[in-house]
Amino acid sequence: MHRSLKFALLASIVTVATSGLALAQQAKPAPKPAAVVAPAPTPTPTPAAAATPDAAQTDAPIVTGFRSAKFGAAEADVVAAITADFGIAKEKIRREDNPAELTHALIITVPDLLEGGGTADVAYVFGYKTKTLIQIGLTWSKATDDKMTPERLFSNANILRAHLLGAGYQPESIATNAVVNGGLMMFRGNDSKEHTTVLVLQGAFRAGEGNQRVLTPSGLVVYYIADSKSPDIFKLPTGTF
């Protein structure tokens, strides 16, 4: 994977049947891997990579952005939030354009974004029309941290999934352990305002024992999305072609 964060919106992610699915924590032959089982939704301490909560009232959105950067913020405000949250100067922030969606992202590299989880990239995505913050993506991989291992990615994924399962997302919106292109969607859920969080463990599948498909992790991505149903991205007008 290129070091630049792949920040395309995940509105198209769907749940797929996952019978006989397992995870391999390393590329070399390993002991029989454990089947993927969603952990019980018990509250856990908030990790460093958690979404910004608003606990003032029970019907408030639990995802308002990431740290000090809020959905709907202008680029200058996000730059200020990055400096406040991580002490990163403006000249250290990278920019990446998405020519298909006509959006752009500000990208930073943060050591130990999740405590003990290794170095990650954080991408703040700005909408096509509004030019304001519509999505935040967090990525861990060998490209962001040359010391990253499949075991660490697997551990990070389980820590974050356990947290998200206990974070108060709308129960009817939650999906776990769904096979998607290039990996396993370990969590997807909406808050009370239809803001979406997605956790994807990326990697390659191989055949395991019986009918199992074994995933060797190569990356982990968390997306916080303001509006996954009608994202602010470029679309050709109806009837144009």
Summary of the structure (lengths in Angstrom):
residues: 241
radius of gyration: 17.7
end to end distance: 33.5
largest distance: 55.7
contacts: 744
relative contact order: 0.23
helix: 14%
strand: 31%
